Amino acid sequence: MGVWILTSMLTSCQETIVSDDHGMRLSFSQDSVCFDTVFTDMGSATKQVMVYNHNSNAIVIHQVRLQSDAFYINLDGENQVDNLHDIQLNGGDSLFLFIRVRINPNDENSPILVQDTVYFDVNNHTQALPLEAYGQNVVVMRSSQGRTDYTEPLTLTSEKPYLIYDTLVTHANLTIQAGATLYMHNQATIVAHQNVQAIGTLAQPITIQGDRLDRLFDSVPYRVASGQWVGIYLLSGATAGITYHLDYVDILSGNVGLYCQSEDPAMRAQLTLHNARIHNHAKYGIVLINTDAQIANSEISNCASYCLYLAGGEQEIVHSTIASYFGWPHSNLNIHTTSREDVPAVYINTRDYEQVLSHVTICNSIIDGVRSNNLEVDTLPAFNFTGALYNNYLRADSILFDWSHDNVYAQDSDSVFVNTHYMYKEYHYFDFRLDSLSPARGIGHSDGATAFPMDKNGHPRPSQRPDAGCYQWVEN
């Protein structure tokens, strides 16, 4: 015990040696710091860098410098750059460096590059840590009341992206132009009570997604996390002739993709949804209640509950891919706000007598997912449902009705898609294009190919025996 005390006393009395050796260097946990796109005047997430002294002796950082006012740093608790001088960093020790960026708005519509460098002056030499960020001007739509009601027609253009902060309610026509991007803040919602026209193109799709453009981890962008915003609600009252026309629209990572309901079953709204991608939602992909619809060339995928819920009305689903591989075990990182419910990908509900009769046609489509049965037709009063189900690939129980024929039912060994997993370290993301050996190839009816001769990605379909789903297989 006496030897231990003596050794400790000697150790504690040793002086820290500060070296002025010009060859000594600091080390950083990364060579540079790059921020994902930052909305101007909104501020960014905070990045962290470790500053190490891997030498045996202490070193003095004489000064830390920045050039611009776009970046803000905090070094071990000090956020005033003028105070960052004569900092002693002992041998084998480290400092925390936190960095944020805030970019002032300008007149540019395209993203602007902002660069700077954190300079560390040590022993008569300077070490540099480069900083880089892209700033994007946006049109901010927010209200101190938490809700903005538009009683006049509203048009959202592609000139600048929109940042929707809370609830946007339209009581007149809503138009979204090709190439427009809508970033939805946490709890943001769009509610439309009148006609909606959102017509994108293959070259200029419309994108509606969460507003987090940074990353959960280095290999995990926020866009793969579901439940980042509330959803889009298309609610028609007692008004005849309401139409919703959406073409080349991507609706990503909310709670609900599209929720459509007609208040009066006798005056049902009409939804036309072509070439869309409704993906990665924490509840539902598409809900149609007393709504007539045509859904074609569209991918509806990875929702915690139903990808497609139909309850009353006439719906036609043509050349669409409905795939439910949400969450564990098809993702090796729990990035979702909810767990997957044990429900089929497609559910047709005819039990509610307040609904109109259901007539559903599904052809040349794929219905697939983690369950063995991904299509349920709830027809307790059998006369409440009529339909046609043909030339589809189905991972579902066999449906033995006259209106179901020429379908291919899944086998356990089937390889349907390019990728049904998310491996975050390797960054293999879900890809619902067809595998070269997919049993969904060449099973479609010619009528679907005639009506939709090009697939969602612009590839031509053969007039005879096209592939099922929204993606025609093409050789790489």
C-alpha positions, 0 to 999 in steps of 0.5 A: 500500500505504501508503494502505491501511495508513493507512486501516485504522489510522484505521478501527480507531481509530474509537470505537464510538458508543453512542446513547441515542436513544429512537427507536432500536429492535431488530428481530426475525426474527419478530414472535412465537414459537409452539410446536406442541403440547408434551407436558407435562414432556417439553420442546420443540424449540428455536426460534431468533430473530435480534435485529438492530440495524439502526441505524448506532450501537451500542445497549445492551440494559439488561435482558432479562426473562421472567415465567413459568418455562415458557420458557427462553431463551439469548441469545448463549450466556448462559442465566441471565436474571439475567445478561442486562443491559447488553448492547451490540449494535453497529450492523449487528450481531445476536444469537442468541436460542434459546427452549425451553418445558417445561410442568408436568403438571396435571389437564387432559385438553385442551391448555392454553395457556401464554403469556409475553413476552420483554421487551427494555429499550432506551433507556427503552422496552421491546420485546416478543416474545410467546411461546405454546405449547400443553401436552398431558398424556399417559400415558407408557408406557415401561420401563427395559428398553426393553420392557413386556409386558402379560399382562392385558387392556390398554385404552387410552382417549381420556381422555388421549393416550398417549406410547409410548416403546419396545416395548409387547407384549400377551399378552392382549386389547388394546382401543383406544377411539374417539378415542384417540391414540397418539404413538409415539417413535422406535423405538416398536413395538406387538406384539400376540399376542392379539385386538385391537379398535380401534373408532373412529368417523367423529367420533372416529377412533383416531390412531397417529402419531409423537410429533414435533409440531413442524416440520422447517421453517416450512411442513413439519410433522414428520408428513409425514416417514416412518419416525418409529417402527417399526410395529404387529405382529399375531403370532398363535401356534398359537392358533385364533380370533385376531381383529383388528378395526380401524375408523376407525384412522389409522396414519401415518408409521412404518416399517410400518403393519400386519404380520400373520402367523399362525404356524400356517397352519391357524389363521389370524388374521382381520383386519377393517380398515374406514375406515382410513388407512395412510399414509406409511410408510418400508417397507410399508403392510400385510403379510398372511402366512397371514392372512385379511382383509377390507379395506374403505373404506380408504386405503393410500398412499405407502409406500416398498415395497409398500403391500399385500403378500399371502402366503397366506390369504383376503383381500377388498379392497372399495372401497379406494384403494391409491396409491403416490406416495412420494417424488421426484418427487412430493415436492419435498422429501426428507423420507423416511428411505428411497428408494422401491423399484421395486416394485408397490403391490400384490404377491400372493406365492404362491411359498412352499409353507409358505403356505396357498393364496391366494384374493384378491378385489379389487373396486370399488377403485383400485390406482395409483402411479408405476409403469406396473404396480402390481399383480403376482400371482406365481403360478409354481405356478398352482394356488396362487392363485385370485381375483376382480378386477373393477370396479377402476381399475388402473394395471397391466398387463392381467391376462388370466385368467377371474377378472379382468374389468370393470376399467378400465386407466389411461391416461397422461393420466388425472387420478385424484385431487385431488393426487398431489404434495407441494409444501412451500412452497405446502403442497399435500399428497397428496389421494387423493379423486377428481378430478371427471374421474377415470376411477374414477368410476361403474365400481363393482359394486352389490354393493360399494355394498350392503355398504358404502353409505357411503364413508370420509368418511361420504358415501352411495354410489349403489346402482348404478355407485358410484365405485371407491375408498374416497372417493365423489366429491362436488361441493364 
